[in-house]
Structure formats: structure tokens, C-alpha cells
Amino acid sequence: MDSGKDVYTKDNPRVMHLGLIFAALFVFLVGALGYRQLYMHDYYMKRSDRQSLRRVIKAAARGDILDRNSTILVTNKPRYSAVIYFNDINDEIRKKASQIRAERRAALARGEKLPDPLPPSAGLARAYVLKKYTDMVNGILGTNYQYSVKDFERHAWARRLLPYPLLKDLTDKEHAILAEKLPPDSPVQIYTSSSRYYPYAETGAHVLGYVTSNFDNVDPAGIPGEDLRTYSYASERGKSGVEASFDEHLSGTNGAKIWLVDHMGYQYESIVDIPSRKGKNLTLSLDIVLQETLESAFGERKGAGVLLDVKTGEVLAMASRPGYDLNSLTPFITHAVSDEITARGAWLNRATQGLYPPGSTFKIVTAIAAMREGAIIPETVITCDGALKIGYRMYPCNNRWGHGNLDLVGALAKSCNVYFYQAGLDTKITAIHDTAQMLGLNSDTGIELGENSWRRTIVPDPEYKRARRAYEGGWSMGDTANTSIGQGYLLQTPIQIACMTASVAARRTRTRASILHDPKRKTDMDYHGAKPLPISDKNYAKLVEGMIAAVERGTCKRAAIEYAQVAAKSGTAQVNVRGKKLALAWMVAFAPADKPEVAIAVVVEGEEPGDAAGGRTAGPIVHEALKKYFERRPAQ
């Protein structure tokens, strides 16, 4: 038997190998599918959401601002617009675009030549639909509002989930007409938003401040869907004054909707709706009646005034003139409005940003410094002949013929420069500087407004001149004399001078100002960061007597009121403005003189030589403010 015969079998090792390979591939595919379906499930769901979901954030309304008597100073008002949603007109745009393309094909078939370049049919369709509905609204209202295809295209590209405003800021009449006459099935709808409203228009403009409105102001924090494509309505943010300083308090919590959209990005179902929450209200220390009175008393004059509660330091009124109508700045500021306010110099809050030499109101500081140093006592008599020679120069008095022999009371009543030149020279500049610093000049008053120039204020001394004015030589006796009467290098803001006046009235070294009303405020020395005013009872009494005398028979007669005895000090500072020597008319006062409740500082800017003087110009403003305060004060 031949042992070399071939043996055949059905088993093929190569087939088995192929089977193993296919089995391995099958297991791999099942594993990969499982990995993607199970392990990668969240990842693909998020990608799906990003394709099909959109987030729309709607800003919250801001809180109201009220005065100390709960009168509304700032609130929100409805703002009506005629709008159109893109998903409502999408089919119409597609049909119109299809019609345009058909007309072009027909034109080509007839051998007609089409424009080159050929405008996109979709763009022409959108322009047609925009014109159609704008014309419809104009027809209803009898108006001639214009439309912008460019704006429409930009909105369609960047904010298609948001309504496009055909007509913004409808009047109440236009809103009523459209609400009645728009067809029920019209894609044009009335959209209601809100914007800031200032019932008192210009009154308190610099204190209250204004807001800006734009899409960059929206805060999406705390709203789900941070990984989704997001659209937002414009939001308001405080730009100046209280609106800016307390922006976080006044801003509410934004709301949002998450929409399911189609492949074109048009909304068709809301799946999440988070309502917005209005911001918190804020109560200011202002009394709107006193604010109106103080501003009105300025008439057309430029300047500033601050009326303080002596005990608490709360600001009862703060005027800066000229002002502007806050309602002209909302919901946005036009170039024309901005340019007009700039031309009048009205943006500046002169009460907290205006830098002025305080003039003879500073003689209060010089008097305190001189008595502290023992340079004078109230009975010290100095003879005024109309000028004082210091070195080779004559330093004039405010009365060219002189005041004769004066003690402290008479010098304050007549505002005698010569008396305070001599008192200042005997006291020395270091003591005057330190007393001014003690009374809070050159320091932050604590007022909660961002527009505050206290860091730029100056109470000079030899070190200041070495550091900043070395080119003018060393400190001289003339510099001390000028400082003693509130001139020279001195620069302060009206609110600092008002706080200094309140401090003298309360016999403390500092007054902490506040724009907020707090009936439970604990206003002791610690609160104000103060110490008792370091002069004797006798010296203090004579200081106040001199200020009373200024009202009864001196330079402050126009500040007198029938309701209370007023202690006051006037001042006229000289400044050079564009080559003109102009005056700053000052007056500070507190009342009642024996038990002070309110303190005030007023400065009026002269605009022509000789048109302003302390008692004559600022006195009537102080009179009106104090008169109104005591008329409104509850019976004691």
C-alpha cells in the first residue's frame, strides 16, 4: 500500500484565521459603538445641544431710587417698539427669494442680460419684506419712518433670535394706534421693554447719574447654558453718580430662555424659561424739595452747593450747575446731546469735582489755628489801614480804606483781610496747614460717589512748594498771608468745605458725608472719625459770635432768615480764567447758631469781571436753602 497518498480534509486553517479576524473586528465595532453610545453619550448630547439649542438672556429691570421721604427720583418706564421676529417672516423671505430666482431664469431664457454683479436673491427678498412691513406700519400711523436694509441684514446675521425693531420708541399715541389697528395675524408685534426714567428731569442730575444701554452690559452669571450660543437684549449699567456707585445693588438678576431652533437657526419651541428679578431699591439722603430749591436759587449762574445734616453728615441737597436733563441720556446718548452738554461744561459735578480756592471762608480755619497756637485771643485787636506791608509788597484788604481797630468778632463780621494776614503770620503756616488737615481738608469726605476730586485738593505748606512749585522759589511770608485768607495755592471741593463747616458747627474735627439715608445711623465721634474740636468754650463761642455778627451786621446779611439765627462766613476768591480776573463767590453757614442742625457751602463762578461777590451773590442762595429747610422741618 502506497503510504504517499494525499489526505483531504474540510478544515482550512486560513478560514479559521479570517474568522478570528472578523470576530475581533466585530467585537471592536461593538465596543466602539458602546463607547460612543454610553461613555461618550454626554459629549455628543452637548454637541447636539449646541447645534439645536440657543440661549437668549433678558436683562432685569433696575431698582428704583428714592429720596429720604420715599419720593421716587429714578424708576423705569415702558418703552414700546414695533418689532418683527425672523421666524415669522422666514417662509415669506424664502418664497420671495424663490420667486426672484425664477424671474431671473425666465429673463435668461428670453435672452435678457442680468446685472453684474448679481445681487443675492436672499438679500433682495429680505429687503422687500422689510420695506413691505415698514410701509404697512407707516400707513397705519400716517408717518414716514425710514428703514435700513444694512441694519436688518446685520441683525439677521448676529441676533436673529431677537425681535428686529422696525420702529423704536413709539409714542403713547403711536402705541395705542398700533395696538388697535395691527392685523391679528400680522408678524409685526408691539414689544415692550423698559428704560430708565427720571421724573424730575434735570434736578439732582449729577448726584443721581445716568446709565448706558448696550449688549456688552449683560451678565450671564448663574444662567444655565453657558456653552450654548447666546443672544442677549441690551442691558443698562450705571455710568455716573449713584447709578454707577450702587450699580450692583440696583441691578437685578437677569432672566433667560433656551430655545429649540431649526437648521436655519430660527426658534420654534421654548424649553427653559427663567424670569428676571428686578434690582433692589435705594433710598438716598436727598430731600427732593430742598434739592429743587437749592438748584433753582442758582438761576442761570454756574457753581455748586451742598446742604448737610450736621449730626449725621447726610447730604440733604447737592447742586451742580449747569445741569442736564437725565431723560435726554436714555436709552442712549446721541452725539448732539453729548456735544451740547460738553459745550456748556455741564458734565462736571462741581460739588465733588470742582477745585476752587475757598477764599475768606478759610478764615474760620485760620482763626481756629491762631487761637490754638495762642497767636491771638478773641479780644486781640489788630488795626486795619486798608493794606498790610509784607516784605516789599502791600497786601490789600477787602476794604481799601481799612476797617480800623478790630477784634476777632469784628474781623469775622467784616471779613477783614489785614486782621487774618497778621494772625496767619503770627500763627505760622505749619499750624494753619495742620488745622486744615485736622478739619478734613485734603481728605476723602466719605461721599459714595465715584466722581470725587479730593485727591487733587491742596492745603499748601513749604514742603508742597518745594515739591510742586520749586521754580517759584522757597516759601515766603506772602504765601502764608495768602493762605490765611483762602487764596494762594489752596484748592478744595465744595463738599469738603461743607464738611468743614458742619464739623465746626458740631464742634468736632471731621464730618463723614453720606448720600444714603439711614434712620438708624449711629453718628458719634467714632462714626465720623472725629475728635472734639480742640478749642476752649470761650474761644468757640467767640468764633460763632463773629459768624453771627457777619449775618446781622456784616458781609452775610443776605443769608438771614426769620426762622432761626444763622452763623455764616462769606468769601470772594480771585481766579484767572482765559486771561480774565474773575471772582468766586463763596458762603458757608450753619443754623440754628446755638444748636446747629444743618450746614451749607455755596460757591458761584463769576463769568465777567465784577459780576460776583461772596455775600451779594452766594448769600441769597444760602438764604433760600435754609429758609426752605426750616419751613419743612417738623415742629421742635
Secondary structure in CASP SS format (residue, H / E / C, confidence):
PFRMAT SS
TARGET T0000
AUTHOR 0000-0000-0000
METHOD secondary structure of the structure
MODEL  1
M C 1.00
D C 1.00
S C 1.00
G C 1.00
K C 1.00
D C 1.00
V C 1.00
Y C 1.00
T C 1.00
K C 1.00
D C 1.00
N C 1.00
P H 1.00
R H 1.00
V H 1.00
M H 1.00
H H 1.00
L H 1.00
G H 1.00
L H 1.00
I H 1.00
F H 1.00
A H 1.00
A H 1.00
L H 1.00
F H 1.00
V H 1.00
F H 1.00
L H 1.00
V H 1.00
G H 1.00
A H 1.00
L H 1.00
G H 1.00
Y H 1.00
R H 1.00
Q H 1.00
L H 1.00
Y H 1.00
M C 1.00
H H 1.00
D H 1.00
Y H 1.00
Y H 1.00
M H 1.00
K H 1.00
R H 1.00
S H 1.00
D H 1.00
R H 1.00
Q H 1.00
S H 1.00
L E 1.00
R E 1.00
R E 1.00
V E 1.00
I E 1.00
K E 1.00
A C 1.00
A C 1.00
A C 1.00
R C 1.00
G C 1.00
D C 1.00
I E 1.00
L E 1.00
D C 1.00
R C 1.00
N C 1.00
S C 1.00
T C 1.00
I E 1.00
L E 1.00
V E 1.00
T E 1.00
N E 1.00
K E 1.00
P E 1.00
R E 1.00
Y E 1.00
S E 1.00
A E 1.00
V E 1.00
I E 1.00
Y C 1.00
F H 1.00
N H 1.00
D H 1.00
I H 1.00
N H 1.00
D H 1.00
E H 1.00
I H 1.00
R H 1.00
K H 1.00
K H 1.00
A H 1.00
S H 1.00
Q H 1.00
I H 1.00
R H 1.00
A H 1.00
E H 1.00
R H 1.00
R H 1.00
A H 1.00
A H 1.00
L H 1.00
A H 1.00
R C 1.00
G C 1.00
E C 1.00
K C 1.00
L C 1.00
P C 1.00
D C 1.00
P C 1.00
L C 1.00
P C 1.00
P C 1.00
S H 1.00
A H 1.00
G H 1.00
L H 1.00
A H 1.00
R H 1.00
A H 1.00
Y H 1.00
V H 1.00
L H 1.00
K H 1.00
K H 1.00
Y H 1.00
T H 1.00
D H 1.00
M H 1.00
V H 1.00
N H 1.00
G H 1.00
I H 1.00
L H 1.00
G C 1.00
T C 1.00
N C 1.00
Y C 1.00
Q C 1.00
Y C 1.00
S C 1.00
V H 1.00
K H 1.00
D H 1.00
F H 1.00
E H 1.00
R H 1.00
H H 1.00
A H 1.00
W H 1.00
A H 1.00
R C 1.00
R C 1.00
L C 1.00
L C 1.00
P C 1.00
Y E 1.00
P E 1.00
L E 1.00
L E 1.00
K C 1.00
D C 1.00
L C 1.00
T C 1.00
D H 1.00
K H 1.00
E H 1.00
H H 1.00
A H 1.00
I H 1.00
L H 1.00
A H 1.00
E H 1.00
K H 1.00
L C 1.00
P C 1.00
P C 1.00
D C 1.00
S C 1.00
P C 1.00
V E 1.00
Q E 1.00
I E 1.00
Y E 1.00
T E 1.00
S E 1.00
S E 1.00
S E 1.00
R E 1.00
Y E 1.00
Y C 1.00
P C 1.00
Y C 1.00
A C 1.00
E C 1.00
T C 1.00
G C 1.00
A H 1.00
H H 1.00
V H 1.00
L H 1.00
G C 1.00
Y C 1.00
V E 1.00
T E 1.00
S E 1.00
N E 1.00
F H 1.00
D H 1.00
N H 1.00
V C 1.00
D C 1.00
P C 1.00
A C 1.00
G C 1.00
I C 1.00
P C 1.00
G C 1.00
E C 1.00
D C 1.00
L C 1.00
R E 1.00
T E 1.00
Y E 1.00
S E 1.00
Y C 1.00
A C 1.00
S E 1.00
E E 1.00
R E 1.00
G E 1.00
K C 1.00
S C 1.00
G H 1.00
V H 1.00
E H 1.00
A H 1.00
S H 1.00
F C 1.00
D H 1.00
E H 1.00
H H 1.00
L H 1.00
S C 1.00
G C 1.00
T E 1.00
N C 1.00
G E 1.00
A E 1.00
K E 1.00
I E 1.00
W E 1.00
L E 1.00
V E 1.00
D C 1.00
H C 1.00
M C 1.00
G C 1.00
Y C 1.00
Q E 1.00
Y E 1.00
E E 1.00
S E 1.00
I E 1.00
V E 1.00
D E 1.00
I E 1.00
P C 1.00
S C 1.00
R E 1.00
K C 1.00
G C 1.00
K C 1.00
N C 1.00
L E 1.00
T E 1.00
L E 1.00
S C 1.00
L C 1.00
D C 1.00
I H 1.00
V H 1.00
L H 1.00
Q H 1.00
E H 1.00
T H 1.00
L H 1.00
E H 1.00
S H 1.00
A H 1.00
F C 1.00
G C 1.00
E C 1.00
R C 1.00
K E 1.00
G E 1.00
A E 1.00
G E 1.00
V E 1.00
L E 1.00
L E 1.00
D E 1.00
V C 1.00
K C 1.00
T C 1.00
G C 1.00
E E 1.00
V E 1.00
L E 1.00
A E 1.00
M E 1.00
A E 1.00
S E 1.00
R E 1.00
P C 1.00
G C 1.00
Y C 1.00
D C 1.00
L H 1.00
N H 1.00
S H 1.00
L H 1.00
T C 1.00
P C 1.00
F C 1.00
I C 1.00
T C 1.00
H H 1.00
A H 1.00
V H 1.00
S H 1.00
D H 1.00
E H 1.00
I H 1.00
T H 1.00
A H 1.00
R C 1.00
G C 1.00
A C 1.00
W C 1.00
L C 1.00
N C 1.00
R H 1.00
A H 1.00
T H 1.00
Q H 1.00
G C 1.00
L C 1.00
Y E 1.00
P C 1.00
P C 1.00
G H 1.00
S H 1.00
T H 1.00
F H 1.00
K H 1.00
I H 1.00
V H 1.00
T H 1.00
A H 1.00
I H 1.00
A H 1.00
A H 1.00
M H 1.00
R H 1.00
E H 1.00
G C 1.00
A C 1.00
I C 1.00
I C 1.00
P C 1.00
E C 1.00
T C 1.00
V C 1.00
I E 1.00
T E 1.00
C E 1.00
D C 1.00
G C 1.00
A E 1.00
L E 1.00
K E 1.00
I E 1.00
G C 1.00
Y C 1.00
R E 1.00
M E 1.00
Y E 1.00
P E 1.00
C C 1.00
N C 1.00
N C 1.00
R C 1.00
W C 1.00
G C 1.00
H C 1.00
G E 1.00
N E 1.00
L E 1.00
D C 1.00
L H 1.00
V H 1.00
G H 1.00
A H 1.00
L H 1.00
A H 1.00
K H 1.00
S C 1.00
C C 1.00
N H 1.00
V H 1.00
Y H 1.00
F H 1.00
Y H 1.00
Q H 1.00
A H 1.00
G H 1.00
L H 1.00
D H 1.00
T H 1.00
K C 1.00
I H 1.00
T H 1.00
A H 1.00
I H 1.00
H H 1.00
D H 1.00
T H 1.00
A H 1.00
Q H 1.00
M H 1.00
L C 1.00
G C 1.00
L C 1.00
N C 1.00
S C 1.00
D C 1.00
T C 1.00
G C 1.00
I C 1.00
E C 1.00
L C 1.00
G C 1.00
E C 1.00
N C 1.00
S C 1.00
W H 1.00
R H 1.00
R H 1.00
T C 1.00
I E 1.00
V C 1.00
P C 1.00
D C 1.00
P H 1.00
E H 1.00
Y H 1.00
K H 1.00
R H 1.00
A H 1.00
R H 1.00
R C 1.00
A H 1.00
Y H 1.00
E H 1.00
G C 1.00
G C 1.00
W C 1.00
S C 1.00
M H 1.00
G H 1.00
D H 1.00
T H 1.00
A H 1.00
N H 1.00
T H 1.00
S H 1.00
I C 1.00
G C 1.00
Q C 1.00
G C 1.00
Y C 1.00
L C 1.00
L E 1.00
Q E 1.00
T C 1.00
P H 1.00
I H 1.00
Q H 1.00
I H 1.00
A H 1.00
C H 1.00
M H 1.00
T H 1.00
A H 1.00
S H 1.00
V H 1.00
A H 1.00
A H 1.00
R C 1.00
R E 1.00
T C 1.00
R C 1.00
T C 1.00
R C 1.00
A C 1.00
S E 1.00
I C 1.00
L E 1.00
H C 1.00
D C 1.00
P C 1.00
K C 1.00
R C 1.00
K C 1.00
T C 1.00
D C 1.00
M H 1.00
D H 1.00
Y H 1.00
H H 1.00
G C 1.00
A C 1.00
K C 1.00
P E 1.00
L C 1.00
P C 1.00
I C 1.00
S C 1.00
D H 1.00
K H 1.00
N H 1.00
Y H 1.00
A H 1.00
K H 1.00
L H 1.00
V H 1.00
E H 1.00
G H 1.00
M H 1.00
I H 1.00
A H 1.00
A H 1.00
V H 1.00
E H 1.00
R H 1.00
G C 1.00
T C 1.00
C C 1.00
K H 1.00
R H 1.00
A H 1.00
A C 1.00
I C 1.00
E C 1.00
Y C 1.00
A C 1.00
Q C 1.00
V C 1.00
A E 1.00
A E 1.00
K E 1.00
S E 1.00
G E 1.00
T E 1.00
A E 1.00
Q E 1.00
V E 1.00
N E 1.00
V E 1.00
R C 1.00
G C 1.00
K E 1.00
K E 1.00
L E 1.00
A E 1.00
L E 1.00
A E 1.00
W E 1.00
M E 1.00
V E 1.00
A E 1.00
F E 1.00
A E 1.00
P C 1.00
A C 1.00
D C 1.00
K C 1.00
P C 1.00
E C 1.00
V E 1.00
A E 1.00
I E 1.00
A E 1.00
V E 1.00
V E 1.00
V E 1.00
E E 1.00
G C 1.00
E C 1.00
E C 1.00
P C 1.00
G C 1.00
D C 1.00
A C 1.00
A C 1.00
G H 1.00
G H 1.00
R H 1.00
T H 1.00
A H 1.00
G H 1.00
P H 1.00
I H 1.00
V H 1.00
H H 1.00
E H 1.00
A H 1.00
L H 1.00
K H 1.00
K H 1.00
Y H 1.00
F H 1.00
E H 1.00
R H 1.00
R C 1.00
P C 1.00
A C 1.00
Q C 1.00
END
